[in-house]
Amino acid sequence: MSEDDARASSRPSAGDDWSARLHTLWRAAAQIQDVTALADGVYTALLAHPDVLASVGSRWDARDVQYVRYSSDVTGPTVTLSRAELAARDEHVCRADRADAVPHSPKILRHVPLSADPAARGPESRLLASAGAVHALECVIPFGGSDWASLWVGLASPPAEDCVLEERLLQIADVLIASNKRIVEYRIHDRLQVEDAFLAEASLQMDASLDVEETLRRVARLAVPAVAEGCVVHLFSPGDELNPVASAHVAASAQDWLAEVSRADSWLAKVLRAGAEGSTSEVLRGTDLLGGPFGTDAVAEGAPVRALSVSPLRARGRSLGTLTFLYHRDDAEIGSPRLLDDLAGRAALAIDTSMLYEQRRRHVQVLQRHLLPRALPDVDGVELSAAYAVADSSLDVGGDFYDAVVAGDQLALLIGDVCGRGAEAAALTGLARHTLRTLLEDRTPPAQALARLNRALLTEQTTRFVTAVVAVLSPAPGGWSAEVASAGHPRPLVRGADGRVREVECSGVFLGVLEDADYQPTHLHLAEGEALVMFTDGLTEAKGADDSYFEDHLADALRESGAATDPAGRLVAMSADFRRHGDDDTAVLVARLKGRA
């Protein structure tokens, strides 16, 4: 055949509608979710060329073949050989030279005459030769990174210099690259959306509790198995040691194994120390895991640990510890560095917030204890009970206070409430309680004690008011006589031995408001078996789910708590169980009267 004849045979025939086939490929490329779905269309389009006897495509990850796909008029339907099938057929498909030569854009790398020992050229050459091809064109198609493909066509004769097949192979390569880019971008976008949704949910879960231990458990549990099969949280101790504080594993039977490894393995300790000092997450796999308790040779409940990631936990400028994930899954399913770093940052912030909250809570408790009596006095014939509960989540020091003072044969009881919270309220609480205590120790009558405290508060020129009620109990035949004075405080209640509840009639204006405030005492008799119950408004103003107040149920609560060993604590607990709304502190002081020895 002459050169002109060869050139003519390499051009498309009149019935070869290449533009239509290429357009069909472009339309299909916009719809598919995997570029391999275009294979049949690509091979059909190439086999329509009169000189093409067969077409072979292969997909690569760097130097490792993923599959080889083959189609010809002889074989009929497309045949795909996986990597395992190629190995079983003893096909040597490693392309060290080709992987290094992959261009940045599609390119015809070689014209291959198949007559010279095709067996030495790999499975593509042998497949094409088996279809009768004597020459081949190869186009290398880069998809980005280590992902690339090779597309071969087998020809019945060597191509002419102006063979259009080269142009067509490059056009097909453009379609495949564009389609793969769209698919990759879609997958990245989809993965980012999934990651963002998970991170948002993780933040909600971790921020839902201010309890340190519960927050740590949530951090460990929420990531298993969503992120990894195992998770361990280590925090620095005061001695700068990394200690495991929470762990979780998808296999319940591996929990103890993971906890022991996290606590005692020296190799892991070194890895964690390095991870805590780093700035971003680090993923260890393969040879990185040698010498440690993980890796393909180290099996946790039958599943090899294929990878390990360590993320530093940092919040508010300080290092808290590490967040470690164990992966039994394939490498492609390991979370992105963005996900690991973001999750660690959110976890660190949640942990630090709960730790700061716990620290603040302890400080407030210490301060609150100094504003309340360490213990109630032991008084013959009176059984005293007191309870205090903080309801405000802000953990500012509250203004509720109480005390009991013995002066000779008298017992003085006092309870009060400073308006507001915080440092100023705490200062006024100390002033009010200690002023009243000093006056009552000197046997000052209740009304006069309140008047003296009122003048002291006005001298301080405070902007806050104080409420209080004072009761002085003196021995009397058949029980106790009580003198009670109130300054704008909820009235005390008396629970009788028969369960009936009555209110003590006493009233007066707030303390620290009017200079000429006048406080009048109320006198009553308390019999043996009765109880004087004094409380702050946090008890009565607790609001339930039905929008009713605990005050509406207080009489029943007093009867129910009457036989309790700690009636004040029982009342506070009942109020807390009832409360759905309201954030005021609650103080209760109960004097249960018994027969004197």
DAPELIN-V408967 format. One record per backbone hydrogen bond with DSSP energy under -0.5 kcal/mol. CO is the residue of the C=O (numbers start at 0). NH is the residue of the N-H. If there is no record, write none. Layout:
BEGIN
co = {CO/CO}
nh = {NH/NH}
END
This chain:
BEGIN
co = {1/2/3/4/5/6/7/12/14/15/16/17/18/19/20/21/22/23/24/25/26/27/27/33/34/35/37/38/39/40/41/42/43/45/48/50/50/52/53/54/55/56/57/58/58/59/59/60/62/62/63/65/66/67/68/69/70/71/74/78/79/80/81/82/83/84/85/86/89/90/94/95/96/97/98/106/106/109/109/110/111/111/112/113/114/116/117/118/121/122/123/124/125/126/127/127/128/133/133/134/135/136/137/137/138/139/139/140/143/145/145/146/146/147/148/149/150/151/152/153/153/154/154/159/162/162/163/164/165/166/167/168/169/170/171/172/173/174/175/176/177/178/179/180/181/182/183/184/185/186/187/188/189/190/191/192/193/194/195/196/197/198/199/200/201/202/203/204/205/210/211/212/213/214/215/216/217/218/220/222/222/222/227/228/229/230/231/231/232/232/233/234/236/240/240/242/245/247/249/250/251/253/254/255/256/257/258/259/260/264/265/266/267/268/269/270/271/272/273/274/281/281/283/284/285/286/288/294/294/296/297/298/299/301/302/303/304/305/306/307/308/309/310/311/312/312/314/317/319/320/321/322/323/324/325/325/326/326/329/330/335/336/337/338/339/340/341/342/343/344/345/346/347/348/349/350/351/352/353/354/355/356/357/358/359/360/361/362/363/364/365/366/367/368/376/378/380/381/381/382/384/386/388/388/391/396/398/400/401/402/404/404/406/408/409/410/411/412/413/414/415/416/421/422/423/424/425/426/427/428/429/430/431/432/433/434/435/436/437/438/439/444/445/446/447/448/449/450/451/452/453/454/455/456/456/457/464/465/466/467/467/468/469/470/470/471/472/473/475/477/478/479/480/481/481/482/483/484/486/491/492/492/493/493/494/495/499/501/502/503/506/507/509/509/510/513/517/521/523/524/525/526/529/530/530/531/531/532/533/535/535/536/538/539/541/542/542/543/547/548/549/550/552/553/554/555/556/557/560/563/565/566/567/568/569/570/571/572/573/574/580/585/586/587/588/589/589/590/590/591/592}
nh = {5/6/7/8/9/10/10/15/16/17/20/21/22/23/24/25/26/27/28/29/29/30/31/36/37/38/41/42/43/44/45/46/47/48/51/52/155/72/153/70/151/68/149/65/66/61/147/63/64/94/60/82/58/80/56/78/54/75/76/69/81/67/85/86/87/88/90/89/91/92/98/99/100/100/101/108/139/111/137/112/113/135/115/117/116/119/120/121/125/126/127/128/129/130/130/132/131/113/114/154/111/152/108/109/150/106/141/148/146/61/147/142/143/59/140/57/138/55/136/52/53/133/134/162/165/166/167/168/169/170/171/172/173/174/175/176/177/178/179/180/181/182/183/184/185/186/187/188/189/190/191/192/193/194/195/196/197/198/199/200/201/202/203/204/205/206/207/207/208/214/215/216/217/218/219/220/221/222/223/224/226/227/224/249/325/247/233/323/244/245/321/242/239/236/242/234/232/230/251/253/254/257/258/259/260/261/262/263/264/268/269/270/271/272/273/274/275/276/277/277/283/309/307/287/288/289/291/297/304/298/304/300/302/303/299/305/294/285/326/283/324/281/322/313/319/320/317/314/235/312/233/310/231/308/228/229/305/306/332/333/339/340/341/342/343/344/345/346/347/348/349/350/351/352/353/354/355/356/357/358/359/360/361/362/363/364/365/366/367/368/369/370/370/371/378/381/593/378/383/591/589/587/390/585/394/421/417/415/372/413/406/411/409/474/406/472/404/470/402/468/400/466/425/426/427/428/429/430/431/432/433/434/435/436/437/438/439/440/441/443/442/448/449/450/451/452/453/454/455/456/457/458/459/460/461/460/418/510/416/486/488/414/484/412/472/482/410/480/478/527/475/525/473/483/523/471/521/469/467/503/494/532/495/501/530/498/495/493/504/505/519/487/512/513/465/516/519/483/481/526/479/529/592/494/532/533/590/492/588/538/539/540/541/550/549/579/580/546/543/551/552/553/556/557/558/559/560/561/563/566/569/570/571/572/573/574/575/576/577/578/542/388/535/386/533/384/591/531/592/382/528}
END
